[in-house]
Amino acid sequence: MTVALSSGRASDVRVIGLMSLAHGSSHFFHLILPPMFPWLKDAFALSYAELGLLMSIFFVVSCIVQAASGFLVDHIGARPVLFAGIGLLVLAALTYSQSNSYLMLLVGAVIAGCGNGIFHPVDYTLINHKVSPPNLPYAYSMHGVAGYLGWAAAPAFMVAITQLSDWRIAFLCAALLEVVILITLWVNREYLLDDVKERHAESHASDQAINPGATPVSPFAFLRLPAVWLCWIFFFFSMASTSSLQSFAPSALFGIYQIPLSVGSYYITLLALGSAAGVLFGGFLAAKLQAPERIVSTCLSMTIAMCLLLATGLMSLAFIPIIFFFIGFGYGVVAPSRDLLVKRVTPQGVAGRVYGIVYSGIDLGAAVGPFIFGFFMDAGLPTALFLGIVLFQLTIIPTVFRVSSSSRPKPA
């Protein structure tokens, strides 16, 4: 990927690497808690509903913080917000490790949600501001790959350490890992400094170019842009699909194909690895084709067809892991083109606010999707998982074309 980067700022590779590292750590913390559910269930005599509530609280808090942190990033800059967010993730892991009640686990989930909520406004503000435009598709690609690798690494990391020691040590090791990442970012902090005044000046100049002599635009003016809310819808349904698949695919496969849960869990790793491979290819594709709406609609059509095949109950067991890899691959290819679409509709100087609002759809989707499909799973309807994901993805495709059309310059 580094070889593919076109000539530009000398610091592009360093910035992309640092932001990818930070993003990977946030995704890693998405999944440090769920793999520990069997141990926490026994340690605190909890129900699955109580355990599920921990993740719902995490994502709801993250959604709120993500929407608010964009304004903070635009006001004080991305770097201090980034360091605060990583510090909160360390504190969350330490809280989990010392928990002696369900209440302490809830407190840990709230702290983790606060830490997780800052990453997309910070990451995309720094990437868009400090990476040269020709390299943005590659930046989005590497950023996305790191996130999927964080998802893939967390369950293996946490379960392995728990089996060697216990769940408290696993959370302590997760905190230590995040401290190492924080130190790495601190040592390279000069690459993470964005000029807030320069971004505000760009925003003002853009407003004046469109409306000369106009009064300053409200900080909330971007909320009136339909494209911002179309992007939010895209992210909401996209993450509702992904998180539901991650949460219930093993149980659904057992219900439809009698695949053991332990085997089905490995398919979630295949899903993440396929996504990582897809993001790498998607960055190249987005840079070459410059047609994000075609890329997104084609890949989503592919994943829709595969989900329909799984729902039939007629697939050969040998093909199911391959299908999961390619569903993940399709999701991954979409990601860089999706990020380019958001970049196109983002007014200058307000990237933090726009990304904060738009990406809050991810957290809300992650909280709502599994909640909805949990009822279907309890009702003994595993095929509803794959059919529901199909409906979610069909909802996404029209929004992509509407966003794309709104981002094209209008003819004079």
C-alpha positions in Angstrom: 0.0 0.0 0.0 2.9 2.4 0.8 4.3 1.8 -2.7 1.0 2.7 -4.2 0.8 6.1 -2.5 1.3 8.9 -5.0 3.8 11.6 -4.3 2.6 14.2 -1.9 3.3 15.4 1.6 6.3 13.6 3.1 4.4 12.9 6.3 1.4 11.2 4.6 2.5 7.7 5.4 3.3 8.6 9.0 -0.1 10.2 9.5 -1.9 7.4 7.9 -0.1 4.9 10.0 -0.7 6.7 13.3 -4.4 7.2 12.5 -4.8 3.6 11.5 -3.2 2.5 14.7 -5.6 4.6 16.7 -8.6 3.4 14.8 -7.5 -0.2 15.2 -7.3 0.2 18.9 -10.9 1.6 19.1 -12.2 -1.4 17.2 -10.2 -3.7 19.4 -12.1 -2.2 22.4 -15.4 -2.8 20.7 -14.8 -6.5 21.2 -12.9 -6.8 24.5 -16.1 -7.3 26.4 -18.3 -9.8 24.4 -15.6 -12.6 24.4 -15.6 -12.4 28.2 -19.4 -12.9 28.5 -19.1 -16.6 29.5 -16.7 -15.8 32.3 -18.6 -12.7 33.4 -21.9 -14.6 33.4 -20.5 -17.2 35.8 -18.6 -14.7 37.9 -21.5 -12.4 38.6 -24.5 -14.7 37.9 -25.7 -12.6 35.0 -28.3 -13.2 32.3 -27.6 -12.8 28.6 -30.0 -9.9 28.6 -27.9 -8.1 31.3 -24.7 -8.9 29.3 -26.3 -7.6 26.1 -27.3 -4.4 27.9 -23.6 -3.6 28.5 -22.9 -3.5 24.8 -26.1 -1.4 24.1 -25.0 1.1 26.7 -21.5 1.2 25.2 -22.8 2.0 21.7 -25.5 4.5 22.8 -23.0 6.5 24.9 -20.5 6.3 22.0 -23.2 7.6 19.6 -23.9 10.6 21.9 -20.2 11.4 22.4 -19.4 11.0 18.8 -22.0 13.6 17.7 -20.7 16.0 20.4 -17.0 15.4 20.0 -17.0 16.7 16.4 -17.8 20.2 17.7 -15.0 19.8 20.3 -12.5 18.7 17.6 -13.4 21.8 15.5 -13.0 24.0 18.5 -9.8 22.9 20.2 -8.2 20.6 17.6 -8.1 16.8 17.1 -4.9 15.9 19.0 -6.0 16.6 22.6 -9.4 14.9 22.0 -7.5 11.8 20.6 -5.3 11.6 23.7 -8.3 12.0 26.0 -10.2 9.3 24.2 -7.4 6.7 24.4 -6.9 7.6 28.1 -10.6 6.8 28.7 -10.2 3.4 27.0 -7.4 2.6 29.3 -9.5 3.6 32.3 -12.4 1.5 31.0 -10.3 -1.6 30.7 -8.9 -1.0 34.2 -12.5 -0.6 35.5 -13.5 -3.9 33.9 -10.5 -5.7 35.5 -11.4 -4.5 39.0 -15.2 -5.0 38.7 -16.8 -6.7 41.7 -20.4 -6.1 40.7 -22.6 -5.6 37.6 -22.7 -1.9 38.4 -19.0 -1.6 37.9 -19.3 -3.3 34.6 -21.9 -0.7 33.6 -19.6 2.1 34.7 -16.8 0.5 32.6 -19.2 0.4 29.5 -20.0 4.1 29.9 -16.4 5.1 30.2 -15.5 2.9 27.2 -18.3 4.5 25.2 -17.0 7.9 26.0 -13.5 7.0 24.8 -14.7 5.2 21.7 -17.0 8.1 20.6 -14.1 10.5 19.7 -12.3 8.4 17.1 -14.1 9.1 13.8 -14.3 12.9 14.2 -10.6 12.9 15.2 -9.3 10.4 12.6 -11.1 11.9 9.6 -10.4 15.4 10.5 -6.6 14.7 10.7 -6.6 12.5 7.6 -8.6 15.0 5.5 -6.5 18.0 6.8 -3.0 16.4 6.7 -3.0 13.8 3.9 -2.7 15.1 0.3 -5.8 14.6 -1.8 -4.4 12.0 -4.2 -3.6 9.7 -1.3 -6.9 10.0 0.5 -8.4 6.7 -1.0 -5.3 4.9 0.3 -5.6 6.6 3.7 -9.2 5.6 4.0 -8.3 2.0 3.0 -5.5 1.6 5.5 -7.7 3.2 8.2 -10.5 0.8 7.5 -8.2 -2.2 7.4 -6.8 -1.4 10.8 -10.4 -1.3 12.2 -11.2 -4.7 10.9 -7.9 -6.2 12.2 -8.8 -4.7 15.6 -12.1 -6.6 15.5 -10.3 -9.8 14.4 -7.6 -9.5 17.1 -9.7 -8.7 20.2 -11.5 -12.1 20.7 -8.3 -14.1 20.2 -6.3 -11.8 22.5 -8.8 -11.8 25.3 -9.8 -15.5 25.2 -6.1 -16.6 25.0 -5.1 -14.6 28.0 -8.2 -15.7 30.0 -7.4 -19.3 29.3 -3.8 -18.9 30.4 -4.7 -16.8 33.5 -8.2 -15.3 34.1 -10.5 -12.6 32.8 -9.2 -9.9 35.1 -5.7 -10.3 33.8 -7.0 -10.2 30.2 -8.6 -6.8 30.8 -5.4 -5.5 32.5 -3.4 -6.7 29.4 -5.9 -4.8 27.1 -5.3 -1.7 29.2 -1.5 -2.1 28.9 -1.8 -2.6 25.2 -3.7 0.7 24.9 -1.0 2.5 27.1 1.6 1.4 24.6 -0.5 2.8 21.7 -0.9 6.1 23.6 2.8 6.4 24.2 3.4 5.7 20.5 1.0 8.5 19.5 2.5 10.8 22.0 6.1 10.3 20.7 4.8 11.1 17.2 2.5 13.9 18.4 4.0 16.5 16.0 2.3 14.7 13.1 -1.1 14.9 14.8 -1.3 18.7 15.2 -4.0 20.3 13.1 -4.3 24.0 12.7 -7.8 24.9 14.0 -7.5 28.5 12.9 -6.5 27.4 9.4 -9.6 25.2 9.2 -11.8 28.0 10.4 -10.3 30.3 7.8 -10.9 27.8 5.1 -14.5 27.5 6.2 -15.0 31.3 6.2 -13.3 31.6 2.8 -15.6 28.9 1.3 -18.7 30.6 2.7 -17.6 34.0 1.3 -16.9 32.5 -2.1 -20.4 31.1 -2.2 -22.1 34.2 -0.6 -19.9 37.2 -0.7 -20.5 39.6 2.1 -22.8 37.2 3.9 -22.8 37.0 7.7 -20.9 34.1 9.4 -22.7 30.8 9.0 -24.1 29.1 12.1 -22.0 26.2 13.5 -25.1 24.1 13.0 -25.7 25.1 9.4 -24.3 21.8 8.1 -27.3 20.0 9.7 -29.5 21.5 7.0 -27.7 19.6 4.3 -29.8 16.6 3.2 -26.6 14.8 2.1 -25.4 14.7 5.7 -28.5 12.9 6.9 -28.4 10.6 3.8 -24.9 9.6 4.9 -26.1 9.1 8.4 -28.8 6.7 7.1 -26.1 4.8 5.1 -24.0 4.3 8.2 -26.9 3.4 10.4 -28.2 0.6 8.2 -24.7 -0.5 7.3 -23.6 -1.0 10.9 -26.9 -2.5 11.9 -26.3 -5.2 9.3 -22.7 -5.8 10.3 -23.3 -5.8 14.1 -26.3 -8.1 13.8 -24.3 -10.6 11.7 -21.4 -10.5 14.2 -23.8 -11.0 17.1 -26.1 -13.7 15.8 -24.6 -15.4 12.8 -23.2 -18.4 14.8 -26.7 -19.0 16.4 -28.5 -18.5 13.1 -26.2 -21.0 11.3 -26.8 -23.5 14.1 -30.6 -23.0 13.7 -30.5 -23.4 9.9 -27.6 -25.7 9.2 -26.8 -27.2 12.6 -23.3 -25.8 12.5 -21.8 -26.0 16.0 -21.6 -22.6 17.7 -17.8 -22.9 18.2 -17.4 -23.4 14.5 -19.8 -20.6 13.6 -17.7 -18.2 15.8 -14.7 -18.7 13.5 -16.9 -17.5 10.6 -17.0 -14.1 12.3 -13.2 -14.0 12.1 -13.4 -14.9 8.4 -15.9 -12.1 8.0 -13.4 -9.6 9.6 -10.5 -10.9 7.6 -12.5 -10.7 4.4 -13.4 -7.1 5.3 -9.7 -6.3 5.8 -8.8 -7.7 2.4 -11.8 -5.9 0.8 -10.8 -2.5 2.2 -7.3 -2.9 0.7 -8.7 -3.7 -2.7 -11.4 -1.0 -2.2 -8.9 1.7 -1.7 -7.2 0.9 -5.0 -10.6 0.7 -6.7 -11.8 4.0 -5.3 -8.7 5.8 -6.4 -8.8 4.3 -10.0 -12.5 4.5 -10.8 -13.6 7.6 -8.9 -17.1 6.2 -9.1 -18.1 5.5 -5.5 -21.8 5.0 -6.1 -21.2 2.2 -8.6 -18.7 0.5 -6.4 -21.0 0.6 -3.4 -24.1 -0.6 -5.2 -22.3 -3.4 -7.0 -20.7 -4.8 -3.8 -23.9 -4.5 -1.8 -25.8 -6.4 -4.5 -23.2 -9.1 -4.1 -23.6 -9.3 -0.3 -27.4 -9.3 -0.7 -27.3 -12.3 -3.0 -25.1 -14.2 -0.6 -27.3 -13.5 2.4 -30.3 -14.7 0.4 -28.4 -17.9 -0.4 -27.7 -18.4 3.3 -31.3 -17.8 4.2 -32.5 -20.6 1.9 -31.0 -23.3 4.1 -29.8 -25.1 0.9 -26.1 -24.1 0.9 -23.4 -26.8 1.1 -21.6 -26.6 4.4 -18.3 -26.4 2.6 -19.3 -23.2 0.9 -20.5 -21.3 4.0 -17.1 -20.2 5.2 -16.3 -19.0 1.7 -19.5 -17.0 1.6 -18.7 -15.3 4.9 -15.3 -14.3 3.7 -16.8 -12.7 0.6 -19.6 -11.0 2.5 -16.9 -9.4 4.6 -14.9 -8.7 1.4 -17.9 -6.9 -0.1 -18.4 -4.8 3.1 -14.7 -3.9 3.0 -14.6 -2.8 -0.6 -17.5 -0.4 0.1 -15.7 1.4 2.9 -13.2 3.7 1.1 -15.8 4.7 -1.5 -18.3 5.4 1.4 -15.7 7.6 3.0 -15.0 9.5 -0.2 -18.7 10.2 -0.5 -18.7 11.7 3.0 -15.6 13.8 2.1 -17.4 15.2 -1.0 -20.4 16.5 0.9 -18.4 17.9 3.9 -18.1 21.7 3.8 -14.6 23.1 4.4 -13.6 23.7 8.0 -16.3 21.6 9.7 -15.1 18.1 9.1 -15.1 17.3 12.9 -18.8 18.2 13.2 -19.9 16.4 10.0 -18.0 13.2 10.8 -19.2 13.3 14.4 -22.9 13.4 13.3 -22.6 11.1 10.3 -20.6 8.4 12.1 -22.9 8.5 15.1 -25.1 6.4 12.9 -22.6 3.6 13.2 -22.9 3.5 17.0 -26.7 3.7 17.0 -26.9 1.1 14.3 -24.7 -1.2 16.3 -27.0 -0.7 19.3 -30.3 -1.1 17.5 -29.6 -3.9 15.0 -28.8 -6.7 17.4 -31.7 -5.5 19.7 -34.2 -6.0 16.8 -32.8 -9.3 15.6 -32.6 -10.6 19.2 -36.4 -10.9 19.2 -36.4 -12.9 16.0 -33.7 -15.2 17.3 -35.7 -15.7 20.6 -38.7 -16.5 18.5 -36.8 -19.3 16.7 -36.6 -17.5 13.3 -32.9 -17.7 12.4 -33.6 -17.0 8.7 -35.0 -13.6 9.7 -31.4 -12.5 10.4 -30.2 -12.9 6.8 -33.5 -11.6 5.3 -33.4 -8.6 7.6 -29.8 -7.8 6.6 -31.0 -8.0 3.0 -33.7 -5.4 3.7 -31.2 -3.1 5.5 -28.8 -3.2 2.5 -31.5 -2.6 0.0 -32.3 0.6 2.0 -28.7 1.7 1.7 -28.3 1.6 -2.1 -30.7 4.5 -3.0 -29.1 6.7 -0.4 -25.7 6.3 -2.1 -27.0 7.5 -5.5 -28.7 10.5 -3.9 -25.6 11.5 -2.0 -23.5 11.1 -5.1 -25.9 13.2 -7.2 -26.0 15.9 -4.5 -22.1 16.1 -4.4 -21.7 16.7 -8.1 -21.2 20.3 -9.2 -24.4 21.7 -10.8 -24.1 22.9 -14.4 -24.0 26.6 -14.9 
